[in-house]
Amino acid sequence: MSGSSIRRNGLRHPVLVCAAMMALSLPQATFAAERGKTGEARRTERAAFTAAESAAARPDGLPATVRIAGDDAPGFRALVEGASAAAQPWLVLSGGGENGAFAAGLLNGWSEAGNRPEFGIVTGVSTGAMIAPFAFIGASGDAALRQNYTEISAADVFEFGGTNEALTDTWPLKRRIERAVTPDLLRAVAAEHAKGRRLLVATTAVDGERPVLWDMGAIAQAGGPQALALFRSVILASSAVPGVFPPVMIDAVAGNGKRFQEMHDDGGTTAPYYLAPESVLQARDPAPLPTRQVYLVVNNSLTPEFQMATRTTLSVLGRSMSAAIKAQTRTALALSRSFAQRTGLDLEVAQIDDRFGKTSAAPFDQGYMKALFAHGVGLGRAGTAFQGSDTRPDDVATGSVSRHTLREVPAAPETLARSEVRSVAGR
C-alpha cells in the first residue's frame, strides 16, 4: 500500500517524487504521541558490518533458508524446483500503491467466477507484497483484500514528517499490517506451504544494492513470535518507498555470531515485479520455469496521458517520472514476454487500459479505490482481465489492443503523479 510500483535508480522513481509532492502539499498530521509509541530504533546508529558478514547473515532467530538473494539464479532455481506445486500456474503481483485495489478486486471477481486457479507460486512486490499472502491462501483471503483496499485512506498509511530517513512515517501502515497479519494467517500460509506451494516477497537490501527474495511460507512454518514479527517486517519493507517511507530494520546474525541490523526497503527498487532473476530472463538460451502458465498483474497504466505541466520543479518531475515508470514497466514486460516466447511460457498480463477512466482526487482516495476495486471485480468475474503473451508491448503502450481481449489492471503511480501535481500547482 506504500505507493511504489516504481523503479528507483537515480530519477527513475515516480512514486518517490509523487510522495514527496504529498509531503509538501498536504497538511501535517499530529500523531506525535502515537508515533512515539512505536519504539522503533530508527534513529540509532547501526553496528558496522562487512559485505562478507552480510552475505553470510541470517535473520535473527530463523534459519538462513527463509531467503535468498533475488538475483541468485541457481538459488532461485533450487527454490522453485524444490516446490512440488511449482508446475501449477503462477501469480505475479506488481507494485502500485493505492492501485493495488485493482488486483484485489480482480482476485475477488475471479473467485466469484469459480475458475480461479490454485497458484503454485505467488510473488509480490510493494503493494503486491501486501496482496500476496491473501491471494496465496485462496478465496478465504478475499474479504481481507476487499477491506484493505476499499476502507482505507492516506491517514491509514502514513503521516508526514518525524523520521531521519524519510519524508513520512509509516506507523499507521505498520499498525494495519499488525492487525492483518495474524497468527491465524501465518498458520494458513504455512498449511499451503506444506502442500508444496510457495509465497515469495521481494525487498531490496539497501546496503548491498541487491534484491532479497523471502520465502514467506518457510517463515510462517517456523512459527513463533520471531517468525510473525519477521513476516510483518518483510511486508512493510517491501512497501517502503525509499526516501519517502522509512526503511525497515531487520535483526540479523552473521556466521561469526556478530549481530547487526540490515536495512531493507521497497522491492520495486530493483524491478516493478518479480518473475525470475534478471539473468534468467536475459539468458541467451534460458531454461524454462517449472510452470507453463504465469498470470502477471501490473498495477499500473502504461498508456501515455497528456497533461500540461506547470513551470515548477515538482510539476516537471512528476510528469517526467510518470513517463519514466511507464517506459520502464514496458521494458520489463518486453523482457518477460521475450523470455516467455523463447521458453514456451503462456504469460497472461493484466493492466489498466481505457476501460477505467476515473482518477483519484488525492492519495489513497477511498472513492477512487472503491471504483477501481469494483472494476477489477467485474473483469475478474467476466474473465476479461488478461491478455496473452503474443500481444506486442507497443500495442499495450498505445492502447491499440482490443478491449474485448484485454483483461486489465489498475492505474498506479501515475495517478499519484496527477493528483500531487494538481495539488502542488493549486489546480
N, C-alpha and C positions, 0 to 999 in steps of 0.2 A: 504494500500500500504506500510505499515511500515515494512513488512518482519517479521511478527510474528505469525506463527501458532503454536508456541511452548509453552509448559508448563514451568513455571518458578519457581519451588521450588528448592532452592539451585542450583545445577549444572544441572538442568533438562531443560535448556533453550538454545537449539542450536542456535536459531536466535540471541540471545543476544551475544553469542560468535562469531557468524559469522559477526555481525555488528561491533563488537569490532575489528575483523580482518580487516574489511573495513577501520575502523578509523586509523589503523596502517599501512595499505598497500597502500592506495590511496592518491593522492596529496591533500593538503589542499586548499579548495576554498577560494576566497577572496571576501566575501559578507558582510563584517562588516557593511558597511553603510546601506545596505538594512535590515540587521538583527536589526540594531539599531532602525529602523522604526516600528518594531512590537509593541513596547510599552508594552510588557508583563511584569508582575511583578514577574517573576520567582525568581529573586534574593533577594526579600524582605522576611523578616521573616513573617510567618503566625501567626495570633492571635491564642492563645491556646484555645482548646475546649475539652470537655469530651466525653466519649463513649455515655453517655445518650443524650448529646446535638446532637451528630452526628446521633444517631438513630431517633431523632425527627425532624431532619432538612429537609427542602425542598429547591429546587433550588430557588434562589432569583428571585422574580417576577413571579413564576409559582406555581401551586398547587402541593402538595406532591404526588398526584395520578399519576404524569407523570413517576414514577419509583417505583420499589420495590427492596428489596434485592433479588439477584439472587438465593439465597439458601432458600428462604421463600416458602416452598411448598404450604401452604394454600393461600398465596398471588398469587402465580403463577396459581393455580387452579382457583381462582376468576378472574384473569386477562383473561385467555384464555377461560374459560367457559362463561364469560360475553361477548365474541365476537360472534356475530350471525353467522359469516362466518367461525368460527374455525373448523367446520366439513369438510370443503374443504381441499384439500391436503396442506401440509406444505412444505416450502423450508428452509433448514438449511444450512448456508454457513460458512465454517471454515475459519481460518486464513491461511496465506501462502505467504504474501508479493507479489512479482512480479508474483507468480504463480496464483494469482487471475485472470490472463489473461485466464486461462483455464475456470473458471466458467463464466467469461464474454463472452467468445466465445461460451460456451455451451448454455447459455441463448439466444444468438443471433441465433444460429443454431436451437434451439428448437422453436423459434418464426417463423423461416423460414419454419419449418416442418408443422406449423399450428396446432399443438396439445399440445402446452404449456398450462398447467393449470393456472387458476387464483388462486393463493395460498391464503388460508385463513389466514395463519400466515407465516411471513418471519422473520428469525432470522439471525443475523450476528455478527461475532467476528473478530476483527482486519481487514485484507483486506476484509473479508466477510462483515464487517460493512460498508465499502465503496461501496460495490456492492449492498447491500441490498435495499437502497432507490430506486435505479433504477430498480432493479428486482421487487420491490413492485408495481411500477406504470405500469408494464407490458411492452409490446413491444415498447412503446414510450420512454423507457429509454435505449433501445439497442444501439442507436448511441452514447450516452454518455459513455456507457461501452466500446464500441469499441475504442473511443478516449482515455479514461482514461487508457486503458491497452495496447495500441499499439503505442502511440505517446509520451510516457514519457521516461525519463532516470533518473539515480540516482540524477542528479542535480535538478530534479523536485520534489524530495522527501526530501533530507536532505543536510546539509553541515556539515563538521567536525569541532568540537571544538565550544567553545563560550558559554556554559552553565555550571552552577554549578551542575546540576542534571544528566547530561548525556554526553556521548562522542560526540554527534552530536546535531545540532539544526535543527528542522523540520519546520522552517519558510517557505521553498518552498512548502512543503506539505500543510501547513495551507493556503497559498495563493491559491493553487489549489482547496482546499475544498471550500474556499470562492467563487471562480468562479463557481464551480459546484453546490453547494448547494445554490440555489437562492430562492427568494420569490415565484417564479413560481413553483419550485419543491416542496416547502412546501405546497402550495395550492393543488398540485396534490396528495401529500401524505395525506393531510387532507381529501380530497374528497374520497379516498379509505378507510381511517379510518372510515368515516361516513357510509360506506357500511357494517361495522362490521368486516372488516379485521384488522389485527394488524401487525405492523412493530416493531420488538424488537431488540435492540442492547445491547450487554453486555460490561461493563467496569469493572475494578477492583478498589475498594476503597482501596487505599494504607494504610491509617491509620487503617482501620478496618479489613483488610485482607479478605474482602468478595466481591463476585461478586455483581454488580448492574445491574439490567435489566431495560432499559429505554424504555418506550412506546413512540416511536418516532412519531407515528400518533397523540397521545394526545398532544405532544409538538407542532407539526405542527398546530393542530387545535386551540391551544391557540393563535397563530398568534402574530405579532408584532416583534419589533427588539430583545427583550429579548429571544423570542422563537427561532428566527433564529440563534442568537448567541449560544444558548444552543445546538441546533441541530448540528451545526458545531463543537462545542466543544466536544460533545459526540463521534462523528465520529473520530475526531482527537485523543481523549483519548483512544478509543478502539484500535487504531493502534500504541500506544506509547509503544514500547518495553522497559521495564524497564532497566535503566542504559545506554541504547543506544540512545533512543529517550526521550526527556524530558517529564515528566508527565504534565497533563493538570489541571489547577486550575479552579474549578467551585465555584462561589459565592453561599453561602448557608445561610439560616436563620433558627436558632433553634426555638423551640416552645416558648422559653422565650424572643424571639426577638433578641438574640445575633447573630451577623453577623461574618462569618469566611469563609475561603477558604478550600474546600475539595480538595484532591489530587487524581486524577484518572489516571490510565494507562491501559495498554493492557488487553482487555477482555480475551485473551488467557492465561493470567497468571493462571487462575483458571480452565480452560477447553479449549481444542482445538476447540470446537464448542458448541453451546448451543441448546440442545433439550428440557431439563427439569432440574429442580434441581436434584442434585446427590441423595438426599434422596428419591426422587420419582423413579428414575431409579433403585435404590438398594432395594426398598421395597420388603418384602417377598411376599406380595400379592398386587401388585400395581393396582391402579385404572387406567383404560385406558385413553389415551388422547381423546379429543373431535373428533379428526380426525382418520381415519383408514389408511391414507397413508402419509408417510413422504419421501421427496427426500432430501438426505444428500449429499452435495458436499464437499469432503475433498480435500483441495488444497495442497496435499502432495503426495509423493511417499512412500509406506510402504515396498517396497522390498529392502532388504539389497544389497548394492553395494560395490564390492571390490575396494579399492584404497589404495596403500601403504602410510602410514603416515610417515612423517619425524620426527626425534628426536628433535622436537621443541614443546614448550608449546602450541602454537596456533594450530599447526597441530594435536597434540594429542587431545586437547579439541574439535577442530572442528569435528574430526571423531567420538569421543565419544558422542558429543552432537547430531550429526546426527543419531546415533544409538538410543539415548535416546528418541528423539522426535518420531521416528518411533514406538518404543516399546510402548510409552505412547499413541499414537494415536490408535494403535492396541488394547490397553487395553480399551480405551474409546469406540471404535467400538464394542468390545466384550460385554461391559456393555449395550450399546444401543441395540445390537442385542438380548441379553438375555431379555431385557425389551420388545422388540418388539414381541418375541416369546411367552412371558408369557401373553401379553395383546392382541394378535391377530393383532398387528400393521404391516402393509406392509411397511417395511423400505427398500428403494432403495438407494444404495450407489454408488456414482461416485468418482473415484480416478485415479491417474496415474498408468498405467501399462506399459509393454514393447512395447506398440504400439507407444509410443512417446519416441524417443531416443536422442533428442537434449539436449545439456547442454548450460548453459549461460557462456559467456566469462568474464562477470563482473556483478556486482549487477545491476538489472534493465536494463539488456541488451535488447535494443529495438528489435533487430533481433530475439532473443530468445522469447521474449514476443509475437511478431507477429506470430511466428511459433506455439506457444502454443495456442494462440487465434484461429488461423486457425484450429488447431487440435480439439479444443473444438467445433468450429462451425461444423466441419464435423461430429463429434459424435452426436451433438445435432440434426443435420439435419437428420442423419441416424437412430436416436433412439437407439444407441448402447452404451450410456454412463453409464447406471446404471445397477447394479446387485441387485438381491433380497436379503432379509434378511436371506434366508436359506443358503447362502454361508458362509462357516466357515471362521473365521478370519485368520486361519493359511493358508488357500488356497490363500487368498489375499496376505499375507505376503511373501509367496514363489513364487507368480506369477503363481500358478497352475490353476487358474480359466481360463476357456476357453475364448479366446479373441473374440469369437463370441457372448458371452453372457455378457461380461463385458462392461459397459458404463463408461468410466473412467473420470479422472480429473488430475490436474497438479502436477508436482513435485515441492515442495516448499523449506522449509528451507534447505533441503539437497542440493539443487542446489546452494544456497548461500554458504553453507559449502564448497562444492567442489571448487567454484571459489575463495573463500577467502583463502583457504588453499594453492591453487596453487599460488596465488598472494604473500602470505607471504613467501612461501617456494621458490619463484623465479622459479616456474615451468611453 
